Amino acid sequence: MNAATGDPASGLPIGPEVHAHPAGRPARQVLSGRFVRLEPLDPERHGTSLWQETHGPEQAQRWQYLFEAPFPDERAFREHLARKAASEDPFFFAIVEQKSGRAVGYETLMRIEPAHRCIEVGNIVYGRSLQRTPGATEAQFLLMRYVFEELGYRRYEWKCNALNAPSRRAALRFGFAFEGIFRQHMIVRGRNRDTAWYSILDGDWPSASEAFRRWLAPENFDSSGHQRSSLAAIRATI
């Protein structure tokens, strides 16, 4: 990161100069990987699969830290997905399993600020078939690569409820740097939320990208599909 410099006129420290060109806005396109692809969310195409993946007696914990509660029926869920699909910010992508063609989760790009080249990933919901799979990691990599290499952002944020330990572990696993806790940041479903902030900067991306690519490579998985080296172990070698 460039250090602050002194202003010749005032003698006070000022930030380094940054090119002021804006980043691009997310477009309705498909981002394809080996395990999954990201498609613009479509309630008709993705709704039934997402309902099956995210609802059921054992799914309550999945919604614990989300802004919405579980939906009472598929119709209500589809209506909610329709509102999501129409949104430009947050901009929703369905996560589709390459092998089956089924939607197994969704995630968004949000708080989109092209002028500052700052953007956030959020509203991440992984269905039962996606959790703890290579596709779960690849879904994050596909969005990061799109943000940094195609859209040209300089800051990529991850925020979550400070009590959400799995989300906080995931942020660190994916290479985000912890920046602090915003206390009493939100009221969500009638409860206080302190928010943990994380980020990856454009200067971090080359090494983060290399770690993802090595982890996702076919040779990193054995014949049963288990990883040979963890993402953290690979990152430590770069």
C-alpha positions in Angstrom: 0.0 0.0 0.0 1.3 3.5 -0.9 2.3 5.6 2.1 0.9 9.0 2.9 2.8 12.0 1.6 3.1 15.6 2.7 1.1 18.4 1.1 3.7 21.1 0.0 1.2 23.9 0.7 -0.1 22.9 4.2 2.7 20.6 5.4 0.0 18.1 6.5 0.0 14.4 5.5 -2.3 13.5 2.6 -3.1 10.2 0.9 -1.4 9.1 -2.3 -2.9 10.1 -5.6 -5.3 7.5 -7.1 -6.5 7.4 -10.7 -10.1 8.6 -10.6 -11.6 6.4 -13.3 -14.7 4.6 -12.1 -15.0 0.8 -11.9 -17.6 -1.1 -13.9 -21.1 -2.1 -12.6 -21.9 -5.8 -12.4 -23.7 -7.1 -15.5 -26.2 -9.9 -16.1 -23.7 -12.5 -17.3 -22.7 -16.0 -16.4 -19.4 -16.6 -14.5 -18.3 -20.2 -15.1 -15.9 -22.4 -13.1 -15.1 -26.1 -12.9 -17.5 -26.9 -10.1 -20.1 -24.2 -10.2 -21.3 -21.2 -12.3 -22.9 -18.0 -11.3 -26.0 -17.0 -13.1 -28.2 -13.9 -12.7 -30.9 -14.9 -10.2 -34.1 -16.1 -11.9 -37.0 -17.2 -9.7 -38.5 -19.3 -12.4 -35.4 -21.2 -13.2 -33.8 -21.3 -9.8 -36.7 -21.0 -7.3 -37.7 -24.6 -6.7 -34.2 -25.8 -6.3 -33.2 -23.0 -3.9 -36.3 -23.7 -1.9 -35.4 -27.3 -1.5 -31.8 -26.5 -0.7 -32.5 -23.9 2.0 -35.7 -24.9 3.7 -36.7 -27.8 5.9 -36.7 -28.8 9.6 -32.9 -28.9 9.8 -32.4 -25.6 8.1 -33.1 -23.1 10.9 -29.5 -22.4 11.6 -28.9 -21.4 8.0 -31.1 -18.4 8.6 -29.9 -17.4 12.1 -27.8 -14.4 11.0 -29.6 -13.4 7.8 -31.9 -10.4 7.5 -34.8 -12.7 6.5 -36.4 -15.5 8.5 -37.2 -18.8 6.8 -40.2 -18.5 4.6 -43.5 -20.3 5.3 -43.9 -21.8 1.9 -42.4 -21.9 -1.6 -44.7 -19.3 -3.0 -43.6 -16.7 -0.4 -40.0 -17.7 -1.1 -40.4 -17.3 -4.8 -42.0 -13.9 -4.4 -39.1 -12.8 -2.3 -36.6 -14.1 -4.9 -38.5 -12.1 -7.6 -37.8 -8.9 -5.6 -34.1 -9.9 -5.3 -33.8 -10.7 -9.0 -35.1 -7.2 -9.8 -32.6 -5.5 -7.6 -29.5 -3.7 -9.1 -27.9 -3.2 -5.6 -27.7 -5.8 -4.2 -27.1 -7.6 -7.4 -28.0 -11.3 -7.0 -26.3 -14.3 -8.6 -27.6 -17.9 -8.2 -24.8 -20.5 -7.6 -25.5 -23.4 -10.0 -23.8 -26.8 -9.7 -22.1 -27.5 -13.1 -22.7 -31.3 -12.9 -26.4 -31.2 -12.1 -27.5 -27.8 -13.3 -29.3 -27.2 -10.0 -29.2 -23.9 -8.1 -27.6 -24.6 -4.7 -27.2 -21.2 -3.3 -26.9 -17.5 -4.0 -24.7 -14.5 -3.3 -24.6 -10.8 -4.2 -22.4 -7.9 -5.0 -23.7 -5.0 -3.0 -23.0 -1.5 -1.7 -21.6 -0.9 -5.2 -19.6 2.3 -5.4 -17.9 2.6 -8.9 -16.6 6.1 -8.2 -14.6 4.8 -5.2 -14.0 1.4 -6.8 -15.4 -0.2 -3.6 -17.8 -3.1 -3.5 -19.1 -5.7 -1.0 -20.0 -9.4 -1.2 -23.0 -10.3 0.9 -26.3 -12.1 1.2 -24.5 -15.4 1.0 -26.7 -18.4 1.3 -25.3 -21.9 0.7 -27.7 -24.7 0.3 -27.2 -28.1 1.8 -25.6 -29.5 -1.4 -23.1 -26.7 -1.6 -21.8 -26.5 1.9 -18.2 -27.8 2.5 -17.7 -28.5 -1.2 -15.0 -27.2 -3.6 -17.9 -25.3 -5.3 -18.5 -23.3 -2.2 -14.9 -22.0 -2.4 -15.0 -21.6 -6.2 -18.2 -19.5 -5.9 -16.2 -16.9 -3.9 -13.3 -17.0 -6.3 -15.5 -16.4 -9.3 -16.9 -13.2 -7.8 -13.5 -12.0 -6.6 -12.0 -12.5 -10.0 -14.8 -10.7 -11.7 -14.6 -7.8 -9.3 -10.8 -7.3 -9.6 -10.0 -8.5 -13.1 -13.0 -7.4 -15.1 -14.7 -4.6 -13.2 -11.6 -3.0 -11.8 -12.4 -2.5 -8.1 -9.7 -1.6 -5.6 -11.5 -2.7 -2.4 -13.7 -5.8 -1.8 -15.5 -6.0 1.5 -17.0 -8.8 3.6 -19.2 -7.9 6.6 -21.1 -10.2 9.0 -22.7 -10.4 12.4 -19.8 -10.4 14.9 -21.4 -13.4 16.5 -21.4 -15.4 13.3 -18.3 -17.5 13.9 -18.5 -19.6 10.7 -18.8 -16.5 8.5 -15.8 -14.9 10.3 -13.7 -18.1 9.8 -14.7 -18.2 6.1 -13.6 -14.6 5.6 -10.1 -15.3 6.9 -10.0 -18.6 5.0 -10.8 -16.7 1.8 -8.0 -14.2 2.4 -9.8 -11.2 3.8 -8.1 -9.1 6.4 -10.0 -8.3 9.6 -10.5 -4.6 10.1 -12.5 -4.3 13.3 -16.0 -4.4 14.9 -18.7 -1.7 14.3 -20.6 -1.8 17.6 -24.4 -1.4 17.5 -24.2 -1.2 13.8 -27.6 -2.5 13.0 -30.9 -3.8 14.4 -31.7 -7.1 12.6 -35.0 -8.9 13.2 -35.4 -7.0 16.5 -31.9 -7.8 17.8 -28.7 -5.8 18.1 -26.0 -6.6 15.5 -22.4 -5.7 16.0 -20.7 -6.0 12.6 -17.3 -7.5 11.8 -15.6 -5.9 8.8 -13.1 -7.6 6.5 -11.5 -6.6 3.1 -9.3 -7.7 0.3 -7.6 -4.9 -1.7 -6.5 -4.9 -5.3 -2.9 -5.2 -4.1 -3.7 -8.3 -2.2 -5.5 -10.0 -5.2 -2.5 -11.4 -7.1 -1.4 -13.6 -4.2 -5.0 -14.4 -3.1 -5.8 -15.4 -6.7 -2.8 -17.7 -7.0 -3.8 -19.4 -3.7 -7.3 -20.0 -5.0 -6.1 -21.3 -8.4 -3.7 -23.8 -6.7 -6.4 -25.0 -4.3 -9.0 -25.4 -7.1 -6.6 -27.3 -9.4 -7.5 -30.9 -10.1 -4.2 -32.2 -8.7 -5.1 -30.8 -5.3 -7.9 -33.3 -4.9 -7.6 -37.1 -4.4 -9.8 -39.7 -6.1 -12.4 -39.2 -3.4 -12.6 -35.5 -4.0 -10.8 -34.6 -0.7 -8.3 -31.7 -0.7 -4.7 -32.5 -0.5 -3.6 -29.1 0.8 -5.8 -26.5 2.6 -6.3 -23.1 1.2 -4.5 -21.6 4.3 -1.5 -23.9 3.8 -1.2 -23.0 0.1 -1.5 -19.3 1.0 1.3 -19.7 3.5 3.7 -20.8 0.7 3.0 -17.8 -1.6 
